[in-house]
Amino acid sequence: MQIRTRLTVQFSLLVSGILLITFLAIYFFSYYNVTEDFYDRLRSKAKSQAELLLKVPQVNTEVLKALDETNRDLIYDENTFIFDEKNRLIYSNPTIPQSKSLHVSNYWLDEIRKAGQIRYTDGDFKVVGLYYNYPFGRAVVMLGAKDLYGQANLSNLSTLLTVLFFIVTFIVTIVGWIFSKRALRPISKVMNSVEGILPQKLDMRLEVPNQKDEIGRLTTTFNKLLDRIETAFKMQKIFVANVSHELKNPLTKIRSQLEVSMLKERDPQEYRVTIASVLEDIDELAQLSNTLLDLAKVSEHQRELLTEIVRVDELLLDCRLNLAQANPFYNIVLNFDELPEDDTWLEVTGNSTLLKTAFLNLMDNACKFSDNHSVNINLQPSSKRLTVSFSDQGKGIPKDDQGLVFQPFYRSDNTANIKGYGIGLSLVDRIVKLHNGTISIHPNQPKGTTFRVSFSHL
């Protein structure tokens, strides 16, 4: 079911329900008032007839009948009965045939004497019974009649309310259908605009009619989503272009070396040199592939990997040992002067393998870009935060490039002569964010750069 149809049905049902309850209440109170009014009239007339007949000596049954015939008071098919204490009939004025007159029984006479005053229905008759005191004793007065006038009014009222109910429901349905179309018109416009946005037109944005209503906020959300999608597509294009470029260089070198080797016969030593060079290029390809795999595997949403309690000081010592074995000319200086008494200040909940990868990349970059191939590592623990700083003595990172170095394959101009792919810092950034940490860049004086990694103790 479409939203427009659903809104129309719900709106119609709501209004119809309110109308139905209102009309039922109107009919109920009208019925109650008509019934009470008719019983009050019967009670008043029964009392007045009893007073005229039993208290006024000049009024006899013939005179009372003559008075009844001249004063109908809109009471139809009136039946009046007056009985003495021995259930003897004193007066009656049935105005309809005996077969259709009010039925009188000793049961009701006894009930009237017990209660003093009752009312009940007998078929179409509404009956009032009074136990009346007069100077010479007590009598039972029963007056029954048909409320034809009240029933006719109630019938007309029910017909009117029924007709009004269906007319108003029909009008509400039509109006609800029209207004739901107007209310959903902005959504239809948004849908048509979204359908026109193709991968080749990701720069298109939706028009925001009113930022304060729900449609405006929905449109704004769509535009923000399109911004993220456009950024992701651009990053993907840049990533693919950079990967293609980085893979192309070693493959081209391998191909050219092999083609040169096949141009003529060479001695075994030249073949060995060519093979060694090709193997070096293959190692570069393997290293690039592994780095790309690591970059693809690390996501900010992989919280299930963070299951270990890692001692950062021990992990830094392990990283220094591994990097020193691979590069003996690197000078890695660890400053642990501020070690706390509480060992928990040195612990981070995370993944030791990923953190080791991040620290190794930061150490290797600092040594690689420093003129003296050295890095100073400072550990600053506290009860709320653990900070690790990696300082080098290189050329430094230009201020304009500091916001770009964490993008995959980005390399600034002053690092063009140093071997690398521009993936390491991007991998470090993802690993740190996965561990709810932050990484920042700070220039050193007079030269060099410090990468500061901070982890919060939750």
LINCORKA-V426269 format. One record per backbone hydrogen bond with DSSP energy under -1.0 kcal/mol. NH is the residue of the N-H (numbers start at 1). CO is the residue of the C=O. Records with the same first field share a line. If there is no record, write none. Layout:
# LINCORKA-V426269
NH=CO, CO
This chain:
# LINCORKA-V426269
6=2
7=3
8=4
9=5
10=6
11=7
12=8
13=9
14=10
15=11
16=12
17=13
18=14
19=15
20=16
21=17
22=18
23=19
24=20
25=21
26=22
27=23
28=24
29=25
30=26
31=27
32=28
33=29
34=30
35=31
36=32
37=33
38=34
39=35
40=36
41=37
42=38
43=39
44=40
45=41
46=42
47=43
48=44
49=45
50=46
51=47
52=48
53=49
54=50
55=51
59=56
64=60
65=61
66=62
67=63
68=64
69=65
70=66
71=67
75=72
76=146
79=144
81=142
82=91
83=140
84=88
87=84
90=82
91=82
93=80
95=78
100=97
109=105
110=106
111=107
112=108
113=109
114=110
115=111
116=112
118=129
120=127
122=125
125=122
126=145
127=120
128=143
129=118
130=141
131=116
132=139
134=137
137=134
139=132
140=83
141=130
142=81
143=128
144=79
145=126
146=76
148=146
151=147
152=148
153=149
154=150
155=151
156=152
157=153
158=154
159=155
160=156
161=157
162=158
163=159
164=160
165=161
166=162
167=163
168=164
169=165
170=166
171=167
172=168
173=169
174=170
175=171
176=172
177=173
178=174
179=175
180=176
181=177
182=178
183=179
184=180
188=184
189=185
190=186
191=187
192=188
193=189
194=190
195=191
197=194
201=198
204=201
217=213
218=214
219=215
220=216
221=217
222=218
223=219
224=220
225=221
226=222
227=223
228=224
229=225
230=226
231=227
232=228
233=229
234=230
235=231
236=232
237=233
238=234
239=235
240=236
241=237
242=238
243=239
244=240
245=241
246=242
247=243
248=244
249=245
251=247
252=248
253=249
254=250
255=251
256=252
257=253
258=254
259=255
260=256
261=257
262=258
263=260
271=267
272=268
273=269
274=270
275=271
276=272
277=273
278=274
279=275
280=276
281=277
282=278
283=279
284=280
285=281
286=282
287=283
288=284
289=285
290=286
291=287
292=288
293=289
294=290
295=291
296=292
297=293
298=294
302=299
303=301
305=302
306=303
307=305
308=350
310=348
312=346
315=311
316=312
317=313
318=314
319=315
320=316
321=317
322=318
323=319
324=320
325=321
326=322
327=323
330=327
331=373
333=375
335=377
345=342
346=343
347=344
348=310
350=308
355=351
356=352
357=353
358=354
359=355
360=356
361=357
362=358
363=359
364=360
365=361
366=362
367=363
368=364
369=365
373=370
375=331
376=391
377=333
378=389
379=335
380=387
382=385
386=455
387=380
388=453
389=378
390=451
391=376
392=449
404=401
405=401
407=404
409=422
410=407
415=412
416=413
418=415
427=423
428=424
429=425
430=426
431=427
432=428
433=429
434=430
435=431
436=433
437=432
438=454
440=452
442=450
444=448
450=442
451=390
452=440
453=388
454=438
455=386
457=384
